[in-house]
Amino acid sequence: MLKEFKEFAMRGNVVDMAVGIIIGAAFGLIVKSLVADVIMPPIGLVLGNVDFANLFVVLKEGKVAGPYATVAAANQAGAVTLNIGLFINTVINFIIVAFAIFMVVRTMNRLKKEKPVDPTTKECPFCLSAIPLKASRCPHCTSELAQSG
């Protein structure tokens, strides 16, 4: 059983998938930091010092009455909140990840485009069968073919 598991784990697809998941998780952390630390602060500044991570609406007061400065403070007090800012951050994360994946797929598709292959066959002028380029006689109808070039 251990041998079978080792064979399964060492197959190319499993290893490739594991590498993809690890790189994807690391990429997700980079995107999260990009959104939270680079993109959202200037947007918040332009909109009047709004911290999107702490943009929320209190739906129900907690045991300790508000106002609450942060989502964490509201949660600690037991308040029910609608976390609009966290949702906006998540949407921006998704858009960035989707765009990055689109760019990778687009690049892969460009690299995949095959170059045209030189033909290896020609058509017999008598029976219209496909025959090798260097053939001097058609193997299908036995017609003698004129040699070109």
Backbone hydrogen bonds, N-H to C=O, Kabsch-Sander energy under -0.5 kcal/mol:
donor,donor_aa,acceptor,acceptor_aa,energy
5,F,1,M,-2.2
6,K,2,L,-2.3
7,E,3,K,-2.4
8,F,4,E,-2.4
9,A,5,F,-3.0
10,M,6,K,-1.9
11,R,8,F,-1.0
15,V,11,R,-1.8
16,D,12,G,-2.7
17,M,13,N,-2.4
18,A,14,V,-2.4
19,V,15,V,-2.5
20,G,16,D,-2.5
21,I,17,M,-2.5
22,I,18,A,-2.3
23,I,19,V,-2.7
24,G,20,G,-2.6
25,A,21,I,-2.4
26,A,22,I,-2.1
27,F,23,I,-2.7
28,G,24,G,-2.3
29,L,25,A,-1.8
30,I,26,A,-1.9
31,V,27,F,-2.6
32,K,28,G,-2.5
33,S,29,L,-2.3
34,L,30,I,-2.6
35,V,31,V,-2.7
36,A,32,K,-2.8
37,D,33,S,-3.0
38,V,33,S,-0.6
38,V,34,L,-1.6
39,I,34,L,-2.5
40,M,35,V,-2.8
43,I,39,I,-1.4
44,G,40,M,-3.1
45,L,41,P,-2.4
46,V,42,P,-2.5
47,L,43,I,-1.9
48,G,45,L,-1.4
49,N,44,G,-0.6
49,N,45,L,-0.5
50,V,44,G,-2.2
51,D,49,N,-0.5
52,F,50,V,-0.9
54,N,51,D,-1.5
55,L,52,F,-1.6
56,F,54,N,-0.9
57,V,82,L,-1.9
59,L,57,V,-0.6
59,L,80,V,-3.1
60,K,80,V,-1.6
62,G,64,V,-0.6
63,K,77,A,-2.4
64,V,77,A,-0.8
65,A,63,K,-0.5
74,A,70,T,-2.0
75,N,71,V,-2.7
76,Q,72,A,-2.5
77,A,73,A,-1.6
78,G,75,N,-1.0
79,A,74,A,-2.7
80,V,60,K,-2.3
81,T,79,A,-0.6
82,L,57,V,-2.9
83,N,81,T,-0.7
84,I,82,L,-1.7
85,G,55,L,-3.3
87,F,83,N,-1.6
88,I,84,I,-2.4
89,N,85,G,-2.5
90,T,86,L,-2.2
91,V,87,F,-2.5
92,I,88,I,-2.4
93,N,89,N,-2.5
94,F,90,T,-2.5
95,I,91,V,-2.4
96,I,92,I,-2.3
97,V,93,N,-2.6
98,A,94,F,-3.2
99,F,95,I,-2.4
100,A,96,I,-2.4
101,I,97,V,-2.7
102,F,98,A,-2.5
103,M,99,F,-2.4
104,V,100,A,-2.1
105,V,101,I,-2.8
106,R,102,F,-2.7
107,T,103,M,-2.3
108,M,104,V,-2.6
109,N,105,V,-2.6
110,R,106,R,-1.9
111,L,107,T,-2.2
112,K,108,M,-1.9
113,K,109,N,-1.1
122,K,131,I,-3.0
124,C,129,S,-2.7
128,L,124,C,-1.7
131,I,122,K,-3.0
133,L,120,T,-1.6
135,A,132,P,-1.4
138,C,143,S,-2.7
142,T,138,C,-1.6
145,L,136,S,-3.1
